[in-house]
Amino acid sequence: MVLHISPYSSACLHFLDGLSWSLVFPCYWLLDRLLASCVATSLEKRQRSQDPCSFLTLCVLISAPLYLLLLLASLPFALLGFIFWAPLQAVRQPYLYTYCRPDKHQAEQGQAGLGGVGIGEWRPQGRSFCFCSANVCLLPDSLARFNNLSDTHRRAREVGKRIRNGASRPQIKIYIDSPTNTSISATSFSSLATGFRRTSSVDHRPDQTHTNNGPADAETEPLTECPIHPSGATDCPVHPVAGDQSSSKCPLHPDGADTMADSPLHPAGANNSSDCPIHTSGEDPNYCPIHTSGVQISISAPEPDAQEEEAETGSHRPGEQAGGDTGSMTASRESLTRYHGGDGSIGISSNNTLSHVPRTSIFKRTGRKRRHGDETFDHEISAFFPANLDFLALQEVFDHGSTTRLRRQLHRYFPYVLSDVGRYGWKGCCSRFKFLNSGLMLASRYPILDARFECYPNGRGEDALAAKGALFAKVHVGTSHQEQRVVGYLTCTHLHAIEGDASVRCEQLDLLLQWGAEFRQSSSQPPEGQKVLEDLVAFDVILGDLNFDNCSSEDKLEQQHTLFTQYKDPCRLGPGEDKPWALGTLLDPSGLYDDEVSSPESLQKVMENEEGRKEYLVFPPSKNQCPASSQKGRKIPLKGNGRRLDYILYSDEGLQQDWKLEIEEFSFVTQLAGLTDHLSVAMRLAVSTGEEEP
């Protein structure tokens, strides 16, 4: 199947669409601005109340009539454009596929990640993959204000920056070897002295890329300040002088430095946490995360590939991307010795070793991972998106301009993106006119082989104005020794949102399962006249905003749906009961701009506190509380940890014999604080084949 790289099958139709939309757009923009001027966010109300001259209020009073006059003047042109634009939507492609070709220089330096090298041989011991789902609320500005959000285009750009900055961090984990402590800390660049845990993700942070839809945004991000030295310092013991690529000595452990006293981070006589830039206040002064015994850390970083192949952009068939290896990057004890002992270069050799650790936010505290009771995997509330993120599913990316800005940012980390998903106007089963598309977006670090979008036909009320549906994708994650493709299936969806319409959501879940089975069957069929080996399925994952939670009494019908017999929810114990650590993902819109939750770190701290969750999360509606009103300051008792609307589900049905899926970690992510009214969710899933590594 050829993926759609253009909204239309011909350049003529594409030109007519652009021409007609250019006539409609002024009216659309003016209407959006007029409505936006009438709906103020809580932040704007606060700013106006602090304006002694009422300048902001005066601007609104002047701009609103001006917008109205210009809107009336643009109506005839908009009507003419609409006459041509609406019929064209019937032949518009259901999604836009874009592929990013990494810069050649980056690929030569080994920092192009999966985008510069292709799919490598499937390792006998298997691999792990990281998935993330986020509702980003990128509605037209006037509609986003009803969720207390504004400036959609700015938010879209910032959402993309935060996602790629969080995902491109080096993956560093510290495993504490203690009979009484099972937590995992990913807080700092700590001990480099003991064993490493294998991880299969690849770090990737390209600086400059090109897409088949134009050049990527060339903006640069400021580096996160290192806590070892203040701004402007040049003698940091961790960061060598810029441009020094010849030193083979470890900056943390000089020759002969075997004790904490020999470390440049601990001056002579430094016995308390205030003297150490790594120690935070309140920690054990005798514990240093740089020098500690009984800990293990894992580091994943880019892996250079000398045999890079040029990948073509434009109209190409899926699976015909560049060749190479997308395997994991894992440091071993021998490679660590080379890192410290010196082999003539900074970092570790290119064979399964660390080549370069960029100065990123690895020193920031991301959250403490815990295991609850007999849980087999780690869970945390993190201020950052997980490092080495492989697949990202987004919902509510409705605004066209925001889609372009967000896609440009994501392409600096994800080579493959499906965007502009859904239909406009009238089309097939969508009997009502669709003013908005589905709002779905899917980004991947692995090549996309096939994709399909299906629109839910049973939308009601205001939800029927958007082409909500399900996006299915098949990705190529490796090749076996027998030359069989190893693939994975992804489903991104956004269900009906209106409360009380449980039957509508259940019908949509039925369709979701039916369409998913049909997609897997059709995509696994070989082309006519060709004999190919059967694909090996590594995973089948559903991500999205299902608009119901597992603890509300009003959502009992959805909680008992057969979806949860075919797919597993890591946060769920059973119908109506979540695991104790599971967290609600819907934030109270009225508190989005409070100082207590204005940054990822502060929102993380609030979510770790029970009282904070009661203050800033939306809970299931009760008889004593109007669902539409704010929950801040409410005195009625609240049960649970809020409404969990965002899900990541996985299925182990249809896997190869002896293959097993195991969750490594599950995260609730606060990095989009102030940009959306949802928390993001992330899951790292390990696929084991039952074989041993030779």
C-alpha positions as CSV (number, residue, x, y, z in Angstrom):
1,M,0.0,0.0,0.0
2,V,1.2,3.5,-0.9
3,L,0.8,5.9,2.1
4,H,-0.8,9.2,1.3
5,I,1.9,11.9,1.2
6,S,-0.5,14.6,-0.3
7,P,-4.0,15.5,0.7
8,Y,-5.2,14.9,-2.9
9,S,-4.3,12.5,-5.6
10,S,-3.6,15.2,-8.2
11,A,-1.8,18.5,-8.1
12,C,-4.8,20.2,-9.8
13,L,-7.2,19.3,-6.9
14,H,-4.5,20.4,-4.4
15,F,-4.3,23.8,-6.1
16,L,-8.1,24.2,-6.1
17,D,-8.2,23.3,-2.4
18,G,-5.6,25.9,-1.6
19,L,-7.3,28.6,-3.7
20,S,-10.7,28.0,-2.2
21,W,-9.4,27.9,1.3
22,S,-7.6,31.2,0.8
23,L,-11.0,32.7,0.2
24,V,-12.5,31.1,3.2
25,F,-9.6,31.6,5.6
26,P,-10.0,35.4,6.3
27,C,-13.6,34.8,7.4
28,Y,-12.6,31.8,9.5
29,W,-9.8,33.7,11.2
30,L,-11.9,36.8,11.9
31,L,-14.7,34.7,13.4
32,D,-12.3,32.9,15.6
33,R,-10.8,36.2,16.8
34,L,-14.2,37.7,17.4
35,L,-15.3,34.8,19.6
36,A,-12.0,34.6,21.4
37,S,-12.3,38.3,22.4
38,C,-15.6,37.5,24.1
39,V,-14.2,34.5,26.1
40,A,-11.3,35.3,28.5
41,T,-9.2,32.8,30.3
42,S,-8.6,33.0,34.0
43,L,-5.0,34.3,33.3
44,E,-6.4,37.1,31.1
45,K,-8.9,38.0,33.8
46,R,-6.2,38.2,36.3
47,Q,-4.1,40.4,34.1
48,R,-7.0,42.7,33.4
49,S,-7.7,43.1,37.1
50,Q,-4.1,44.1,37.7
51,D,-4.1,46.6,34.8
52,P,-4.6,50.1,36.5
53,C,-5.3,51.8,33.2
54,S,-7.7,49.2,31.9
55,F,-5.6,49.1,28.7
56,L,-6.3,45.4,28.0
57,T,-10.0,45.9,28.5
58,L,-10.0,48.9,26.1
59,C,-8.2,46.8,23.5
60,V,-10.9,44.2,23.6
61,L,-13.7,46.8,23.3
62,I,-12.0,48.3,20.3
63,S,-11.0,45.1,18.5
64,A,-14.3,43.3,18.8
65,P,-16.3,45.7,16.7
66,L,-13.4,45.9,14.2
67,Y,-13.4,42.1,13.9
68,L,-17.2,42.1,13.3
69,L,-17.0,44.7,10.5
70,L,-14.2,42.8,8.7
71,L,-16.1,39.6,9.2
72,L,-19.1,40.9,7.4
73,A,-17.0,42.2,4.6
74,S,-15.3,38.9,4.1
75,L,-18.5,36.8,4.0
76,P,-19.1,37.0,0.2
77,F,-15.5,35.8,-0.5
78,A,-15.9,33.0,2.1
79,L,-19.2,31.9,0.5
80,L,-17.6,31.7,-2.9
81,G,-14.6,29.7,-1.6
82,F,-16.8,27.4,0.4
83,I,-18.8,26.4,-2.8
84,F,-15.6,25.0,-4.2
85,W,-13.9,23.8,-1.0
86,A,-16.8,21.7,0.4
87,P,-17.1,19.3,-2.6
88,L,-13.4,18.8,-2.7
89,Q,-13.4,17.3,0.8
90,A,-15.2,14.2,-0.5
91,V,-12.0,13.2,-2.4
92,R,-9.5,14.3,0.2
93,Q,-7.2,11.7,1.6
94,P,-8.0,10.6,5.2
95,Y,-4.5,11.4,6.5
96,L,-1.2,12.9,5.5
97,Y,2.0,10.9,5.8
98,T,5.3,12.7,6.1
99,Y,8.8,11.3,6.4
100,C,11.8,13.2,7.7
101,R,15.2,12.5,6.2
102,P,17.9,13.3,8.8
103,D,20.8,15.5,7.9
104,K,23.7,13.5,6.4
105,H,26.2,15.1,8.7
106,Q,24.2,14.0,11.8
107,A,24.0,10.5,10.5
108,E,27.7,10.3,10.1
109,Q,28.1,11.5,13.7
110,G,25.8,8.8,14.9
111,Q,23.1,11.2,16.1
112,A,20.4,10.6,13.5
113,G,18.8,7.7,15.5
114,L,16.3,5.7,13.7
115,G,15.7,8.3,11.1
116,G,19.1,8.0,9.5
117,V,19.4,4.2,9.7
118,G,16.7,1.7,9.0
119,I,15.5,-1.5,10.5
120,G,18.1,-3.9,11.8
121,E,18.1,-7.6,12.6
122,W,15.7,-8.6,15.4
123,R,17.7,-9.6,18.5
124,P,17.0,-13.1,19.8
125,Q,16.3,-11.7,23.3
126,G,13.8,-9.3,22.0
127,R,13.4,-5.5,22.5
128,S,11.5,-2.9,24.5
129,F,9.3,-0.1,23.1
130,C,8.1,3.1,24.7
131,F,4.5,4.4,23.9
132,C,3.0,7.7,24.9
133,S,-0.5,9.2,24.6
134,A,-1.5,12.8,25.2
135,N,-4.5,15.0,24.7
136,V,-3.1,18.4,23.8
137,C,-6.3,20.4,23.3
138,L,-5.2,22.2,20.1
139,L,-8.6,23.5,19.2
140,P,-9.2,26.8,17.3
141,D,-8.4,29.5,19.8
142,S,-12.0,30.5,20.4
143,L,-13.0,26.9,21.3
144,A,-9.9,26.2,23.4
145,R,-10.9,29.1,25.7
146,F,-13.8,27.1,26.9
147,N,-11.2,24.8,28.5
148,N,-9.4,27.9,29.9
149,L,-6.6,27.7,27.2
150,S,-5.6,30.2,24.6
151,D,-2.9,31.0,22.0
152,T,-3.2,27.7,20.2
153,H,-0.4,28.2,17.7
154,R,2.1,29.1,20.5
155,R,1.0,26.1,22.5
156,A,1.4,23.8,19.6
157,R,5.0,24.8,19.0
158,E,5.8,24.6,22.7
159,V,4.1,21.1,23.0
160,G,6.3,19.8,20.2
161,K,9.5,21.3,21.8
162,R,8.7,19.8,25.2
163,I,8.0,16.4,23.8
164,R,11.1,16.1,21.7
165,N,13.3,17.6,24.5
166,G,11.9,15.2,27.0
167,A,12.1,12.1,24.7
168,S,15.7,12.9,23.5
169,R,17.2,12.9,27.0
170,P,19.8,10.1,27.6
171,Q,18.0,7.3,29.5
172,I,19.7,7.0,32.8
173,K,18.4,4.8,35.6
174,I,19.7,4.1,39.1
175,Y,18.8,0.8,40.6
176,I,19.2,0.8,44.4
177,D,20.5,-2.5,45.7
178,S,18.7,-2.6,49.1
179,P,16.4,-5.2,50.7
180,T,14.1,-2.5,52.0
181,N,14.1,-0.1,49.0
182,T,12.6,-1.2,45.7
183,S,12.4,2.3,44.2
184,I,14.2,3.4,41.1
185,S,15.5,6.9,40.7
186,A,16.2,8.6,37.4
187,T,17.2,11.9,39.0
188,S,20.8,12.5,38.0
189,F,23.9,11.4,36.2
190,S,25.0,9.2,39.0
191,S,27.3,6.3,39.6
192,L,29.2,5.1,36.6
193,A,30.9,2.3,38.6
194,T,28.8,-0.8,38.5
195,G,26.6,-2.9,36.2
196,F,24.3,-1.8,33.5
197,R,20.7,-2.9,32.7
198,R,20.0,-3.6,29.0
199,T,17.6,-1.3,27.3
200,S,16.5,-1.5,23.7
201,S,15.5,2.0,22.9
202,V,17.8,4.3,20.9
203,D,18.5,7.9,21.8
204,H,17.9,10.4,19.0
205,R,18.1,14.1,18.9
206,P,18.7,15.5,15.5
207,D,19.5,19.2,15.3
208,Q,18.4,19.8,11.7
209,T,16.1,17.8,9.5
210,H,14.3,18.1,6.2
211,T,10.9,16.8,5.5
212,N,9.1,16.1,2.3
213,N,6.8,19.0,3.1
214,G,9.5,21.6,3.6
215,P,12.4,22.3,5.9
216,A,12.0,21.7,9.6
217,D,12.0,24.5,12.1
218,A,15.6,25.6,12.6
219,E,15.0,27.0,16.1
220,T,17.5,26.1,18.7
221,E,16.8,25.3,22.3
222,P,18.8,26.7,25.2
223,L,20.7,24.0,27.1
224,T,19.5,23.2,30.6
225,E,21.8,24.6,33.2
226,C,24.1,22.2,34.8
227,P,23.8,22.1,38.6
228,I,27.6,21.5,38.9
229,H,28.5,25.0,37.9
230,P,26.7,28.3,37.7
231,S,25.8,30.0,34.5
232,G,28.9,31.1,32.6
233,A,31.4,28.8,34.5
234,T,34.0,27.2,32.3
235,D,35.6,24.8,34.8
236,C,32.8,22.3,35.3
237,P,34.2,18.9,36.3
238,V,31.5,17.1,34.4
239,H,31.4,19.1,31.2
240,P,34.8,19.3,29.5
241,V,35.9,22.4,27.6
242,A,33.9,22.7,24.4
243,G,35.7,21.3,21.4
244,D,37.9,19.0,23.5
245,Q,37.3,15.7,21.9
246,S,40.7,14.1,22.6
247,S,40.6,13.6,26.3
248,S,40.0,10.1,27.4
249,K,39.9,10.8,31.1
250,C,36.7,10.7,33.1
251,P,35.9,14.1,34.4
252,L,34.3,12.6,37.5
253,H,37.1,10.2,38.4
254,P,40.6,11.5,37.8
255,D,43.5,9.1,37.7
256,G,43.8,7.4,41.0
257,A,40.6,8.8,42.3
258,D,39.0,5.8,44.2
259,T,37.3,7.6,47.0
260,M,34.8,10.3,47.4
261,A,37.5,12.6,48.8
262,D,39.3,12.5,45.4
263,S,36.3,13.6,43.5
264,P,36.3,17.2,42.1
265,L,32.7,17.4,43.1
266,H,33.5,17.1,46.8
267,P,36.1,19.6,48.0
268,A,38.2,18.7,51.0
269,G,36.2,18.9,54.1
270,A,32.8,18.9,52.4
271,N,30.7,16.8,54.7
272,N,27.2,18.2,54.2
273,S,24.8,18.4,51.4
274,S,25.1,22.2,51.1
275,D,28.7,21.7,49.9
276,C,27.8,19.3,47.1
277,P,26.0,20.6,44.0
278,I,24.5,17.2,43.5
279,H,23.0,16.7,47.0
280,T,19.6,18.3,47.5
281,S,18.5,19.5,50.8
282,G,17.0,16.9,53.1
283,E,18.9,14.0,51.7
284,D,21.3,11.8,53.7
285,P,24.6,13.8,53.8
286,N,26.5,10.5,53.6
287,Y,24.8,9.5,50.4
288,C,26.1,10.8,47.1
289,P,24.5,9.8,43.8
290,I,27.8,10.2,42.1
291,H,29.7,7.8,44.4
292,T,27.5,5.1,45.7
293,S,27.8,1.4,46.1
294,G,25.2,-1.2,45.3
295,V,23.6,0.7,42.5
296,Q,23.1,-0.1,38.8
297,I,22.5,2.4,36.1
298,S,21.5,2.0,32.5
299,I,22.4,4.5,29.8
300,S,21.1,4.5,26.2
301,A,22.5,6.8,23.6
302,P,22.9,7.1,19.8
303,E,24.6,4.4,18.0
304,P,26.6,5.4,14.9
305,D,26.2,3.3,11.8
306,A,28.9,3.6,9.1
307,Q,26.8,1.9,6.5
308,E,24.1,4.6,6.2
309,E,22.0,4.5,3.1
310,E,20.3,7.5,1.7
311,A,16.5,7.5,2.2
312,E,14.3,8.9,-0.5
313,T,11.5,11.4,0.2
314,G,8.3,11.9,-1.6
315,S,6.0,9.2,-2.9
316,H,7.5,5.9,-1.9
317,R,6.0,2.7,-0.7
318,P,6.1,1.8,3.0
319,G,9.0,-0.4,4.0
320,E,11.3,1.0,1.3
321,Q,13.1,3.3,3.7
322,A,16.8,3.3,4.4
323,G,18.5,0.2,5.7
324,G,20.5,-0.1,8.9
325,D,20.1,-0.9,12.5
326,T,17.6,0.5,15.0
327,G,18.6,-1.7,17.8
328,S,19.3,-0.5,21.3
329,M,22.3,1.1,22.7
330,T,23.5,-0.4,25.9
331,A,26.7,0.2,27.8
332,S,28.6,-2.8,29.1
333,R,31.2,-3.2,31.8
334,E,34.0,-3.5,29.2
335,S,32.8,-0.4,27.3
336,L,32.6,1.5,30.6
337,T,36.2,0.7,31.2
338,R,37.0,2.1,27.8
339,Y,35.1,5.2,28.7
340,H,37.2,5.7,31.8
341,G,40.4,4.2,30.7
342,G,40.7,6.0,27.5
343,D,40.6,4.8,23.9
344,G,41.5,8.1,22.3
345,S,38.1,9.6,22.2
346,I,35.3,11.0,24.4
347,G,32.6,8.4,25.1
348,I,32.5,4.7,24.2
349,S,33.1,2.8,21.0
350,S,30.4,2.5,18.4
351,N,29.7,-1.2,19.0
352,N,26.8,-1.2,21.5
353,T,28.4,1.6,23.5
354,L,27.9,5.2,24.4
355,S,29.4,7.6,21.9
356,H,28.4,11.0,23.2
357,V,26.3,12.3,26.1
358,P,24.9,15.7,25.2
359,R,24.4,18.4,27.8
360,T,20.7,18.0,28.4
361,S,18.4,18.0,31.4
362,I,19.7,14.7,32.8
363,F,20.5,16.4,36.1
364,K,17.0,17.4,36.7
365,R,14.8,15.3,39.0
366,T,12.3,13.4,36.8
367,G,10.4,11.6,39.6
368,R,10.9,8.6,41.8
369,K,9.7,5.3,40.4
370,R,8.0,2.9,42.8
371,R,6.6,-0.6,42.9
372,H,3.4,-1.1,44.8
373,G,2.9,-4.4,46.6
374,D,3.3,-7.4,44.2
375,E,3.5,-5.1,41.1
376,T,5.9,-6.5,38.5
377,F,6.7,-3.1,36.9
378,D,7.7,0.4,38.0
379,H,5.4,3.4,38.0
380,E,6.0,7.1,38.5
381,I,4.7,10.6,38.2
382,S,7.4,12.2,35.9
383,A,8.1,15.8,35.0
384,F,9.6,14.6,31.7
385,F,8.4,12.4,28.8
386,P,10.3,9.1,28.9
387,A,13.7,9.0,27.3
388,N,13.9,7.2,23.9
389,L,10.2,7.5,23.2
390,D,9.3,5.3,20.2
391,F,5.6,6.0,19.5
392,L,3.5,9.1,20.3
393,A,-0.3,9.3,19.9
394,L,-1.9,12.7,20.2
395,Q,-5.6,13.7,20.4
396,E,-7.4,17.0,19.8
397,V,-4.9,18.4,17.2
398,F,-7.8,20.1,15.4
399,D,-6.4,23.4,14.3
400,H,-4.7,23.2,10.9
401,G,-2.0,25.8,11.6
402,S,-1.2,24.1,14.9
403,T,-0.9,20.8,13.1
404,T,1.8,22.2,10.9
405,R,3.7,23.8,13.7
406,L,3.5,20.7,15.9
407,R,4.5,18.3,13.1
408,R,7.5,20.5,12.3
409,Q,8.7,20.2,15.9
410,L,8.0,16.5,16.2
411,H,9.9,15.8,12.9
412,R,13.1,16.8,14.7
413,Y,12.8,13.6,16.7
414,F,10.3,11.3,15.0
415,P,11.1,10.5,11.3
416,Y,7.6,9.3,10.5
417,V,4.3,11.2,11.2
418,L,0.7,10.7,10.3
419,S,-1.2,14.0,10.7
420,D,-4.2,15.9,9.4
421,V,-6.2,12.7,10.0
422,G,-9.9,12.6,9.3
423,R,-12.5,14.1,6.9
424,Y,-14.1,17.5,6.5
425,G,-17.5,18.2,5.0
426,W,-19.7,15.3,4.0
427,K,-18.3,11.9,3.4
428,G,-19.7,8.4,3.4
429,C,-21.1,7.4,6.8
430,C,-20.4,10.8,8.2
431,S,-23.9,12.2,7.5
432,R,-23.4,15.5,9.3
433,F,-21.1,18.2,8.1
434,K,-17.7,18.0,9.7
435,F,-16.2,21.3,10.6
436,L,-13.2,19.7,12.3
437,N,-11.2,16.6,11.4
438,S,-10.5,13.7,13.9
439,G,-7.7,15.6,15.8
440,L,-5.5,12.5,15.8
441,M,-1.8,12.4,15.2
442,L,0.6,9.5,15.3
443,A,4.4,9.9,15.4
444,S,6.9,7.0,15.1
445,R,10.6,6.3,15.1
446,Y,10.0,3.2,13.2
447,P,8.9,3.0,9.5
448,I,5.1,3.0,9.0
449,L,4.1,0.2,6.6
450,D,0.4,0.7,6.4
451,A,-2.3,3.0,7.8
452,R,-6.1,3.4,7.8
453,F,-8.6,5.8,9.3
454,E,-12.2,5.1,10.1
455,C,-14.8,7.7,11.2
456,Y,-17.3,6.9,14.0
457,P,-20.8,7.3,12.4
458,N,-22.7,7.8,15.6
459,G,-21.5,11.1,17.0
460,R,-24.1,13.3,18.8
461,G,-24.5,16.9,19.7
462,E,-21.4,19.1,19.4
463,D,-19.2,16.0,19.1
464,A,-20.7,15.3,15.8
465,L,-19.1,18.4,14.3
466,A,-15.7,16.7,14.5
467,A,-14.8,13.6,12.5
468,K,-13.8,11.5,15.5
469,G,-12.6,8.1,14.7
470,A,-9.7,5.6,14.9
471,L,-6.3,5.6,13.2
472,F,-4.7,2.3,12.7
473,A,-1.0,1.8,11.7
474,K,1.4,-1.0,11.1
475,V,5.0,-0.4,11.9
476,H,8.2,-2.3,10.9
477,V,10.4,-2.8,14.0
478,G,12.9,-5.4,12.9
479,T,13.8,-8.4,10.7
480,S,14.3,-12.0,12.0
481,H,17.1,-14.3,11.1
482,Q,14.7,-16.0,8.6
483,E,14.1,-12.7,6.8
484,Q,10.7,-12.3,8.3
485,R,9.5,-8.8,9.1
486,V,8.8,-8.1,12.8
487,V,5.9,-5.7,13.0
488,G,3.7,-3.9,15.5
489,Y,0.1,-2.6,15.4
490,L,-0.9,0.8,16.8
491,T,-4.4,2.2,17.3
492,C,-5.0,5.9,18.1
493,T,-8.5,7.0,19.0
494,H,-10.7,9.6,20.6
495,L,-14.2,8.6,21.8
496,H,-17.4,10.5,22.2
497,A,-17.0,13.1,25.0
498,I,-20.6,14.0,26.1
499,E,-21.4,12.7,29.6
500,G,-24.3,10.3,29.8
501,D,-23.9,8.9,26.3
502,A,-22.5,5.5,27.5
503,S,-24.2,3.6,24.7
504,V,-22.6,5.8,22.1
505,R,-19.1,5.1,23.5
506,C,-19.8,1.3,23.7
507,E,-20.9,1.3,20.0
508,Q,-17.7,3.0,19.2
509,L,-15.7,0.5,21.2
510,D,-17.4,-2.3,19.2
511,L,-16.4,-0.6,16.0
512,L,-12.9,-0.1,17.2
513,L,-12.4,-3.8,17.8
514,Q,-14.0,-4.7,14.5
515,W,-12.0,-2.3,12.5
516,G,-8.8,-3.3,14.2
517,A,-9.3,-7.0,13.4
518,E,-10.1,-6.1,9.8
519,F,-7.0,-3.9,9.5
520,R,-4.7,-6.5,10.9
521,Q,-6.1,-9.1,8.5
522,S,-6.0,-6.9,5.4
523,S,-2.5,-5.6,6.1
524,S,-1.1,-9.1,6.7
525,Q,-2.2,-10.3,3.2
526,P,0.7,-10.5,0.7
527,P,0.4,-8.8,-2.6
528,E,-1.2,-10.8,-5.3
529,G,1.2,-13.2,-7.1
530,Q,3.9,-12.8,-4.5
531,K,5.0,-15.3,-1.9
532,V,6.4,-13.7,1.2
533,L,7.0,-15.0,4.7
534,E,4.4,-14.2,7.3
535,D,5.0,-11.2,9.5
536,L,5.9,-11.7,13.1
537,V,3.8,-9.6,15.4
538,A,5.6,-8.0,18.3
539,F,2.8,-5.9,19.9
540,D,-0.7,-4.6,19.5
541,V,-1.4,-1.4,21.4
542,I,-4.3,1.0,21.7
543,L,-3.7,4.6,22.8
544,G,-6.1,7.5,23.2
545,D,-8.7,9.5,25.1
546,L,-11.6,7.1,25.8
547,N,-13.6,9.8,27.7
548,F,-14.7,7.5,30.5
549,D,-12.9,6.4,33.7
550,N,-12.8,3.1,35.4
551,C,-14.1,4.3,38.8
552,S,-17.2,6.4,37.9
553,S,-20.6,4.9,38.6
554,E,-21.8,6.7,35.5
555,D,-19.4,4.7,33.3
556,K,-20.2,1.2,34.4
557,L,-21.3,0.2,30.9
558,E,-18.0,1.1,29.4
559,Q,-16.0,-0.5,32.2
560,Q,-17.5,-3.9,31.5
561,H,-16.9,-3.7,27.7
562,T,-15.3,-6.7,26.0
563,L,-12.4,-4.4,25.1
564,F,-10.9,-5.1,28.5
565,T,-11.0,-8.9,27.9
566,Q,-9.0,-8.6,24.7
567,Y,-6.7,-5.8,25.8
568,K,-5.0,-5.3,29.2
569,D,-5.0,-2.0,31.1
570,P,-1.9,-1.7,33.3
571,C,-3.7,0.6,35.7
572,R,-6.8,-1.5,36.2
573,L,-7.7,-4.2,38.7
574,G,-11.2,-4.8,37.4
575,P,-14.4,-3.0,36.5
576,G,-14.9,-0.1,38.8
577,E,-11.5,-0.5,40.5
578,D,-8.1,0.9,39.6
579,K,-4.8,0.1,41.1
580,P,-3.9,2.3,44.2
581,W,-1.2,4.2,42.3
582,A,-3.3,4.9,39.2
583,L,-3.8,8.7,38.7
584,G,-6.5,10.7,37.1
585,T,-5.5,12.5,33.9
586,L,-8.1,15.2,33.6
587,L,-7.0,18.5,35.2
588,D,-9.4,21.1,36.6
589,P,-9.3,23.9,33.9
590,S,-9.9,26.6,36.5
591,G,-6.5,26.0,38.1
592,L,-4.3,25.7,35.0
593,Y,-2.5,29.0,35.7
594,D,-2.0,28.7,39.4
595,D,1.6,29.0,40.5
596,E,1.4,25.7,42.2
597,V,0.9,23.8,38.9
598,S,2.5,26.3,36.4
599,S,5.6,24.2,35.7
600,P,6.2,20.4,35.1
601,E,8.1,20.1,38.3
602,S,5.5,21.9,40.4
603,L,2.6,20.0,38.9
604,Q,4.5,16.8,39.6
605,K,4.9,17.7,43.2
606,V,1.2,18.5,43.5
607,M,0.2,15.2,41.8
608,E,2.3,13.3,44.3
609,N,0.3,14.8,47.2
610,E,-3.2,13.5,47.9
611,E,-4.5,17.0,48.9
612,G,-3.0,18.4,45.7
613,R,-4.8,15.8,43.6
614,K,-8.1,16.7,45.2
615,E,-7.5,20.4,44.4
616,Y,-6.4,20.2,40.8
617,L,-7.8,17.0,39.3
618,V,-11.3,16.5,38.1
619,F,-13.2,13.8,40.0
620,P,-16.3,11.9,39.0
621,P,-19.4,14.1,39.4
622,S,-21.4,13.6,42.6
623,K,-24.9,14.5,43.6
624,N,-23.6,17.3,45.8
625,Q,-21.7,19.0,43.0
626,C,-22.7,20.4,39.7
627,P,-20.5,18.8,37.0
628,A,-20.0,22.0,35.2
629,S,-18.7,24.0,38.2
630,S,-15.2,24.2,39.5
631,Q,-14.0,21.8,42.1
632,K,-11.5,24.1,43.8
633,G,-12.2,24.5,47.5
634,R,-14.9,21.9,47.5
635,K,-15.5,20.3,51.0
636,I,-17.3,17.1,50.0
637,P,-15.3,13.9,50.3
638,L,-13.5,12.7,47.1
639,K,-12.6,9.1,46.5
640,G,-10.0,7.7,44.2
641,N,-7.3,9.7,42.4
642,G,-9.4,11.6,39.8
643,R,-10.9,10.7,36.4
644,R,-8.5,8.7,34.3
645,L,-9.6,9.3,30.7
646,D,-6.3,8.6,28.8
647,Y,-5.4,5.0,28.3
648,I,-2.6,2.7,26.9
649,L,-3.9,-0.8,26.4
650,Y,-2.0,-3.8,25.0
651,S,-2.9,-7.3,23.8
652,D,-0.8,-10.4,24.0
653,E,-3.1,-12.3,21.6
654,G,-1.8,-13.1,18.2
655,L,1.9,-13.1,19.2
656,Q,4.3,-15.8,18.2
657,Q,4.6,-18.9,20.3
658,D,6.9,-18.4,23.3
659,W,6.9,-14.6,22.8
660,K,5.9,-12.7,25.9
661,L,5.0,-9.1,26.7
662,E,6.1,-7.5,30.0
663,I,5.6,-3.9,31.2
664,E,8.8,-2.3,32.4
665,E,7.4,1.0,33.6
666,F,4.3,3.1,33.4
667,S,4.4,6.9,33.8
668,F,2.0,9.9,34.3
669,V,3.8,12.8,32.7
670,T,3.4,16.5,33.7
671,Q,5.8,18.0,31.2
672,L,2.9,19.7,29.3
673,A,1.9,21.7,32.4
674,G,0.1,24.9,31.4
675,L,-0.3,23.8,27.8
676,T,-3.2,21.4,28.1
677,D,-5.8,20.2,30.6
678,H,-4.7,16.6,30.5
679,L,-1.8,14.6,31.9
680,S,0.1,12.4,29.5
681,V,0.5,8.7,30.0
682,A,3.5,6.6,28.9
683,M,4.4,2.9,29.0
684,R,7.5,0.9,28.2
685,L,6.7,-2.6,27.0
686,A,9.3,-5.3,26.7
687,V,8.9,-8.0,24.0
688,S,10.8,-11.2,24.9
689,T,11.1,-14.1,22.4
690,G,12.1,-16.8,24.8
691,E,15.5,-17.2,23.2
692,E,18.8,-16.5,24.7
693,E,21.3,-14.1,23.3
694,P,24.2,-15.9,21.7
